[in-house]
Amino acid sequence: MFTLPRIRSAAVVVAFAAGGTAPAAQAPPKSAPPPKEASTTAPKPPEMKDAALTAWLEGFFTWGPGEVKVEEVPQVKLPGAKLVRVMKSYAGDARANDQLFAVLEEGSRFVLIGDAFGDEEKLKHPAPIRTDGDLASLKESLKKYFQAPFRMSLDPSLDRKGWKGVVLRPETGYGSYPMTAYISAQDGAVILIGRPWDRNRSAAEQRREMLKLNDTPSAGPADAKITVVEFSDMECGFCKKRTMDWEALLSKLGKELKIKRYAKSFPLTVSHPWAFRAASAARCFFDRNPELYFRFKSNIYAKQEQLNVAAVDAFSLDFAAANDVPEAAFKACYLQTKANGKVLADLEEGFAVRVRATPTYFVDGVAVSWFSDNLMEEFLRKTYLGGKGLPLPTPPAPAK
């Protein structure tokens, strides 16, 4: 599985572990109840041992059995709030182990969720954040996270009590896209790349609202009861494998479950030099004829190991000619503003819903990264078929 780069900064806050999942044996976590009413004294952040809070936080990880731990980051002092590290250790598949950071604010139902980084220099010499110039040292420390050029600027419209809103714009080589972040206003020592989430509603419910499906390539019956949104990268070998596995699974369960699958592009441009170009071409073919999108993607996967940047360009032109798309029309679209903008929008959306690996699937808003071969079928059977057909035979171990 290809993931975004892991880093270990020199700062006191360490992020982040790659997303994943493990064999399923539990239902997706339910939404936590509303926070208790504040007492007559000053309101306090939720207790970290609150079972409802832990269950709610588990909804941000991919589906699968495991243990969730919540621990405070003691080096970071935030007025009226706590910064906590949330870790999930998956049963049976350590590859899926993951972590995130959360800011629990007193008296607020909203929780900042994301990847946190600390600036040791600002911890030693705290200074309020007032202008973009005050972001210089944090920007330097984030270079390892992005491993590519990016811009960083304050956005007052995002400001929260105790936090300055920040917009980060990573460059892909084909344009940039925004990511929201929050920096501790009083000292500039902590930045959390993420967004606020409503504790009164499950992560799955909020993701369903955030995932925009209009004008998105899709396959499946119009009356489907299950919606799957896939974020994938055409240069990702594991994405190719899971696409074939998905088709086999649909053949197996298609009579019992009506599923509609939507395809989002999530090219990891730092490690995959031609992935964005393939995504741009696929978008052009979709705009011309929606049926061409999956046909092109299938053809790309078939030649994946033979492709490079130049070969993708040539292959896309050949595919256009073979499918009655005029060369001039394709060239007017390929790598141009409209097509690239759709890919960048998918990247923006993916980061907002915490896509951190390809492929990642959201099944009715529940994240499923499909590390182990049986995972998706186990999830579908347990969630929609009442466990019918479980347990599944153990798949053979990969050949050495």
C-alpha positions in Angstrom: 0.0 0.0 0.0 1.3 3.4 -0.9 1.0 6.1 1.8 1.9 9.7 2.3 5.4 10.1 3.8 5.8 9.5 7.5 7.9 12.0 9.3 9.4 12.4 12.7 10.0 16.1 13.4 12.5 17.3 16.0 9.6 19.0 17.7 7.7 17.7 20.7 4.6 16.7 18.8 5.2 13.8 16.5 2.9 13.0 13.6 1.8 11.0 11.7 1.3 7.2 11.2 -0.1 6.0 7.9 -3.8 5.0 7.8 -4.9 1.4 7.3 -7.3 -1.2 8.6 -7.5 -4.8 9.8 -10.0 -7.7 9.7 -13.4 -6.6 10.9 -15.2 -7.8 14.0 -17.2 -4.9 15.2 -19.8 -2.4 14.0 -18.7 1.1 13.1 -18.7 3.3 16.3 -21.8 5.2 17.0 -22.0 8.9 17.5 -21.3 10.1 21.0 -24.0 11.9 23.0 -23.8 15.6 23.4 -21.4 17.0 25.9 -22.8 17.5 29.4 -24.0 20.9 30.3 -21.5 23.2 31.8 -21.6 23.6 35.6 -21.7 26.9 37.4 -17.9 26.8 37.5 -15.7 27.3 34.4 -16.4 24.5 31.9 -13.7 21.9 31.4 -12.6 19.9 28.4 -14.1 16.3 28.2 -12.3 13.8 30.3 -9.9 11.6 28.3 -11.3 8.5 30.0 -14.8 9.3 28.8 -15.9 6.1 27.0 -18.3 8.0 24.7 -15.4 10.4 23.7 -13.1 7.4 22.9 -15.8 5.7 20.9 -16.4 8.9 18.9 -12.7 9.4 18.2 -12.4 5.8 17.0 -14.7 6.7 14.1 -11.9 8.7 12.6 -9.8 5.5 12.1 -10.4 2.9 9.5 -12.8 0.1 10.4 -11.5 -2.9 12.2 -11.0 -4.3 15.7 -8.4 -2.9 17.9 -7.6 -0.8 21.0 -7.9 3.0 21.2 -5.8 5.0 23.6 -6.1 8.7 24.3 -3.3 10.4 26.1 -2.6 14.1 26.8 0.5 15.7 25.3 1.9 17.3 28.5 4.5 19.5 26.8 1.8 21.6 25.2 -0.2 24.0 27.3 -3.3 25.5 25.7 -5.6 27.9 27.6 -8.9 26.2 28.1 -8.0 23.2 26.1 -6.0 19.9 25.9 -4.0 18.5 23.1 -4.3 14.7 23.0 -2.8 12.0 21.0 -5.2 9.3 19.9 -3.8 5.9 18.9 -5.4 2.8 17.6 -3.6 -0.5 17.6 -5.3 -3.0 15.3 -5.8 -6.6 16.3 -4.0 -9.0 14.0 -2.5 -6.4 11.6 0.1 -4.0 13.0 0.5 -2.4 9.5 -2.8 -0.6 10.1 -1.8 1.0 13.4 -2.6 4.7 13.3 -2.7 7.9 15.3 -4.2 11.4 15.1 -4.3 14.5 17.3 -7.3 16.2 18.8 -7.8 19.5 20.6 -10.5 19.2 23.3 -11.8 22.8 23.9 -13.6 23.7 27.1 -17.3 24.3 26.6 -17.3 23.4 22.9 -18.9 20.5 21.1 -16.3 20.9 18.3 -13.0 19.1 18.3 -10.1 20.0 16.2 -8.9 16.7 14.5 -5.7 16.4 12.5 -1.9 15.9 12.4 -0.1 18.1 14.9 3.4 19.5 14.9 5.4 21.5 17.5 7.9 24.2 17.1 10.7 23.8 19.7 12.0 27.2 19.1 8.6 28.8 19.8 8.2 26.6 22.9 11.5 28.1 24.2 10.7 31.6 23.0 6.9 32.0 22.7 5.6 34.9 20.6 2.0 35.7 19.5 1.1 35.0 15.9 0.0 38.2 14.3 1.2 38.2 10.7 2.4 35.7 8.0 6.0 36.6 9.0 5.4 34.9 12.3 4.9 31.6 10.6 8.4 31.3 9.2 9.9 28.8 11.7 6.8 26.5 11.5 6.9 26.6 7.8 10.5 25.4 7.9 9.6 22.5 10.2 6.7 21.4 7.9 9.0 20.9 4.8 9.5 17.3 5.8 5.8 16.7 6.0 5.0 18.0 2.5 8.3 17.1 0.8 7.3 19.5 -1.9 6.9 23.3 -2.2 3.9 24.8 -0.4 2.5 28.2 0.6 1.3 29.1 4.1 -0.8 32.1 5.1 -3.1 33.2 7.9 -6.8 33.2 7.2 -8.8 35.2 9.7 -12.1 33.7 8.6 -10.9 30.4 10.2 -9.9 31.9 13.5 -11.1 30.2 16.7 -10.7 31.1 20.4 -7.0 30.6 21.1 -6.2 29.6 17.5 -5.2 31.4 14.3 -6.6 29.9 11.1 -4.1 29.0 8.5 -4.4 27.9 4.9 -1.6 25.6 3.5 -1.4 25.2 -0.3 0.8 22.2 -1.3 2.1 22.3 -4.9 1.5 19.3 -7.1 3.4 20.5 -10.1 0.0 21.0 -11.8 -1.5 23.5 -9.4 -2.1 23.7 -5.6 -5.1 23.0 -3.4 -6.0 24.3 0.1 -5.6 22.5 3.4 -6.9 24.1 6.6 -4.8 24.3 9.8 -4.8 26.0 13.2 -1.8 27.5 15.0 -1.8 28.3 18.7 -2.3 32.1 18.8 -0.5 33.0 22.0 2.9 31.3 21.3 2.9 29.8 17.8 4.3 26.6 19.2 1.7 24.1 17.8 0.1 23.7 14.4 -2.7 21.2 13.8 -3.3 20.4 10.1 -7.0 19.5 10.1 -10.4 20.9 10.8 -13.1 21.1 13.5 -15.5 18.1 13.8 -18.8 18.1 15.6 -18.8 15.7 18.6 -22.6 15.5 18.5 -22.4 13.7 15.2 -20.5 10.6 14.0 -17.5 11.0 11.8 -19.2 8.8 9.2 -22.2 11.1 9.1 -20.1 14.2 8.7 -18.0 12.6 6.0 -21.1 11.7 4.0 -21.9 15.4 3.9 -18.4 16.4 2.9 -18.0 13.9 0.1 -19.4 15.6 -3.0 -20.8 13.1 -5.5 -22.2 15.3 -8.2 -20.1 15.2 -11.4 -18.1 12.2 -10.1 -17.3 9.1 -12.1 -19.5 6.2 -10.8 -20.6 2.7 -11.5 -23.5 0.7 -10.1 -27.3 0.7 -10.1 -29.2 4.0 -9.7 -31.3 2.4 -6.9 -28.2 1.2 -4.9 -28.6 1.2 -1.2 -24.9 1.4 -0.4 -22.6 4.2 -1.5 -18.8 3.6 -1.8 -16.4 6.4 -2.4 -12.9 5.4 -3.5 -9.8 7.6 -3.4 -7.1 6.0 -5.5 -4.0 6.7 -7.5 -3.5 5.2 -11.0 0.3 4.7 -10.4 -0.4 2.8 -7.1 0.1 -0.9 -7.5 -2.1 -1.7 -4.6 -4.9 0.4 -6.1 -4.7 -1.8 -9.2 -5.0 -5.0 -7.1 -7.9 -3.7 -5.1 -9.8 -2.7 -8.2 -9.6 -6.3 -9.5 -10.6 -7.5 -6.0 -13.5 -5.1 -6.0 -14.8 -6.4 -9.3 -14.6 -10.0 -8.0 -16.3 -9.0 -4.8 -19.2 -7.4 -6.7 -19.6 -10.6 -8.7 -19.9 -12.5 -5.4 -22.2 -10.2 -3.5 -24.0 -8.3 -6.3 -27.2 -10.2 -6.0 -27.5 -9.5 -2.3 -26.2 -5.9 -2.1 -26.8 -3.0 -4.5 -23.7 -0.9 -4.4 -22.8 2.3 -6.2 -19.1 3.1 -6.4 -17.8 6.6 -6.9 -14.2 7.3 -8.0 -12.1 10.1 -6.7 -8.5 10.9 -7.7 -5.8 11.1 -5.1 -2.5 11.2 -7.0 0.5 11.1 -4.6 2.6 13.4 -6.8 5.7 13.4 -4.5 6.3 9.6 -5.1 4.3 9.0 -8.4 5.5 11.3 -11.2 2.7 10.4 -13.7 -0.2 9.8 -11.5 -1.6 13.3 -11.8 -1.3 13.3 -15.6 -3.3 10.0 -15.7 -6.0 11.5 -13.4 -6.2 14.7 -15.6 -6.6 12.5 -18.8 -9.3 10.4 -17.1 -11.2 13.5 -16.2 -11.1 14.7 -19.8 -12.5 11.4 -21.0 -15.2 11.4 -18.3 -16.3 14.9 -19.4 -16.5 13.7 -23.0 -18.3 10.4 -22.2 -18.7 9.1 -18.6 -18.3 5.5 -19.8 -14.8 6.2 -20.9 -13.5 7.0 -17.4 -13.4 3.4 -16.0 -12.4 2.1 -19.5 -9.3 4.4 -19.5 -8.5 3.6 -15.8 -8.6 -0.1 -16.6 -6.3 0.3 -19.6 -3.9 2.3 -17.5 -3.8 -0.4 -14.8 -3.2 -3.0 -17.5 0.0 -1.2 -18.6 0.9 0.3 -15.2 4.4 -1.2 -14.9 5.4 -0.1 -18.4 4.4 3.6 -18.0 6.3 6.8 -17.4 5.4 10.4 -17.9 6.0 10.4 -21.7 4.3 7.0 -22.1 1.2 8.3 -20.3 1.0 11.3 -22.6 1.3 9.0 -25.7 -1.1 6.4 -24.3 -3.7 9.0 -23.6 -3.6 10.4 -27.1 -3.9 6.8 -28.5 -6.8 6.1 -26.2 -8.5 9.3 -27.4 -8.1 8.3 -31.0 -9.4 4.8 -30.4 -12.5 6.2 -28.7 -13.5 8.8 -31.2 -12.3 11.8 -29.1 -10.8 14.4 -31.5 -7.1 15.0 -30.7 -7.6 18.7 -30.7 -10.5 18.4 -28.2 -8.4 16.2 -25.9 -5.4 18.5 -26.0 -7.6 21.4 -25.2 -8.6 19.6 -22.0 -5.6 17.5 -20.9 -3.5 19.2 -18.1 -5.6 22.3 -18.5 -7.3 24.3 -15.8 -10.7 22.6 -15.8 -9.5 19.0 -15.8 -6.7 19.7 -13.3 -9.1 21.7 -11.1 -11.3 18.6 -10.7 -8.3 16.5 -9.6 -7.1 19.2 -7.2 -10.6 19.4 -5.8 -10.5 15.6 -5.1 -7.2 16.1 -3.3 -8.6 18.9 -1.2 -11.7 16.8 -0.3 -9.6 13.7 0.4 -7.4 15.5 2.9 -10.5 17.1 4.6 -12.0 13.6 5.3 -8.5 12.3 6.4 -7.5 10.2 3.4 -3.9 9.2 4.2 -3.3 6.2 2.0 -4.3 4.8 -1.4 -6.7 3.2 -1.9 -9.0 4.4 0.8 -12.7 3.6 0.7 -15.6 5.3 2.4 -18.6 2.9 2.7 -21.6 5.1 3.6 -19.0 7.4 5.3 -17.1 4.7 7.2 -13.4 4.6 6.3 -12.1 1.2 5.1 -8.5 1.0 3.9 -8.7 -2.7 2.9 -5.2 -3.8 4.1 -6.1 -7.5 4.4 -7.8 -9.4 1.6 -11.0 -10.4 3.4 -11.5 -7.0 5.0 -14.0 -5.4 2.6 -16.2 -8.5 2.3 -16.2 -8.9 6.1 -17.2 -5.3 6.6 -20.0 -5.6 4.0 -21.4 -8.9 5.4 -21.3 -7.7 9.0 -22.7 -4.3 8.3 -25.4 -5.0 5.7 -26.0 -8.8 5.8 -26.1 -9.3 9.6 -22.9 -11.4 9.5 -24.3 -13.9 6.9 -21.5 -15.9 5.4 -19.0 -15.2 8.2 -16.4 -16.2 9.1 -14.6 -16.3 5.7 -11.9 -18.8 4.9 -8.5 -17.5 5.8 -6.7 -16.4 2.6 -3.5 -18.1 1.7 -0.3 -16.4 2.8 1.5 -14.4 0.1 4.2 -16.3 -1.7 7.7 -15.4 -0.5 
